[in-house]
Amino acid sequence: MRTRGDVFDAIFPSEQAIVVKFKADLYEAILKVAAQYKPKELEIILHESQPRVSELLNGKLGQKSLEKLLTYAGRLGIEHKGSFRQVHKNAPKRELEMAQV
């Protein structure tokens, strides 16, 4: 399957794609900073057990909520300085049209 644009938009509904993209970007930032520390140090910093740290470092995010990743980011000193913008201007209109069906 060939897609145009963002792969997340092709796989997930638009509202879910936003969460998945944000989570992926956050995870990337966490891994970048976490690489500076030994797993044992990350257990202390993140207040997590060895298995949870191992899951994080090995990309097993299925059980990790966005809130948990934000907590990890805060403990690692990571702050989000991005912006949000409306890129799918027809999305609200589609929602209204679907509600009238």
ZILINJO-V360096 format. One record per residue. N is the residue number from 1. PHI is phi in degrees with one decimal (* if undefined). OMEGA is omega in whole degrees, -180 to 180 (NA if undefined). D_LAST is the distance of its C-alpha to the last C-alpha in whole Angstrom. Layout:
<<N PHI OMEGA D_LAST> <N PHI OMEGA D_LAST>>
This chain:
<<1 * 177 31> <2 -99.4 179 31> <3 -123.1 174 29> <4 -115.6 -179 29> <5 87.9 -175 29> <6 -82.8 -179 29> <7 -63.7 179 29> <8 -62.2 179 27> <9 -66.8 -180 24> <10 -76.9 -175 25> <11 -92.4 -173 25> <12 -113.4 170 23> <13 -58.4 -172 19> <14 -54.1 -179 20> <15 -68.8 178 20> <16 -77.8 179 22> <17 -60.7 179 24> <18 -60.7 -180 25> <19 -65.6 -178 27> <20 -64.2 178 29> <21 -62.4 -179 30> <22 -62.1 180 31> <23 -62.5 179 33> <24 -64.2 179 34> <25 -64.6 179 36> <26 -64.1 179 37> <27 -61.2 178 39> <28 -59.9 178 40> <29 -64.8 179 42> <30 -62.4 -180 43> <31 -62.3 -180 45> <32 -60.2 180 47> <33 -75.4 -178 48> <34 -61.0 -179 49> <35 -62.6 180 51> <36 -79.7 -173 53> <37 -121.6 174 54> <38 -79.4 179 55> <39 -53.4 179 53> <40 -61.8 178 55> <41 -66.6 179 55> <42 -65.3 176 51> <43 -57.6 -179 51> <44 -71.1 -177 53> <45 -62.1 -175 51> <46 -87.3 -177 48> <47 59.0 -178 49> <48 -129.3 178 48> <49 -77.4 -180 50> <50 -56.6 179 51> <51 -60.6 179 48> <52 -67.9 178 45> <53 -64.8 179 47> <54 -61.2 177 48> <55 -58.8 -180 44> <56 -60.5 -177 43> <57 -67.9 -179 46> <58 -100.9 173 45> <59 76.7 179 41> <60 -88.9 -174 40> <61 -98.6 -176 37> <62 -52.3 -178 35> <63 -93.8 -177 36> <64 -92.5 178 36> <65 -78.5 176 34> <66 -60.8 179 33> <67 -61.8 179 35> <68 -64.7 179 38> <69 -64.5 176 38> <70 -65.8 176 38> <71 -63.8 177 41> <72 -59.0 -179 43> <73 -59.4 179 42> <74 -61.4 -180 44> <75 -69.3 178 47> <76 -91.4 178 47> <77 81.5 -179 47> <78 -93.2 179 44> <79 -126.7 179 42> <80 -82.5 179 39> <81 -125.6 -178 40> <82 -87.2 177 37> <83 -137.3 177 34> <84 -117.0 179 30> <85 -144.5 179 28> <86 -84.9 180 25> <87 -107.0 178 25> <88 -111.5 -173 21> <89 -66.0 -179 20> <90 -87.7 -177 17> <91 -58.6 179 16> <92 -62.9 180 15> <93 -64.1 178 13> <94 -62.0 179 11> <95 -61.5 179 10> <96 -65.9 180 9> <97 -64.5 -180 7> <98 -65.4 -179 5> <99 -70.0 -179 6> <100 -85.8 -178 4> <101 -72.8 NA 0>>
